[in-house]
């Protein structure tokens, strides 16, 4: 029986940076929307993921 192939990362560090920048753009445009806290949390999680 052969070994399973190793999983590859789906997103690169550069992808995380681009997504984080897009989320920041959204946050600045929608800062008064109550749901923006979810985007704020995502922004911070993406920042920690990009540092890996």
Buried (B, 14 or more C-beta within 10 A) or exposed (E): EEEEEEEEEEEEEEBBBBBBEEBBEBBEEEEEEEEBEEBBEBBEEBBEBBEE
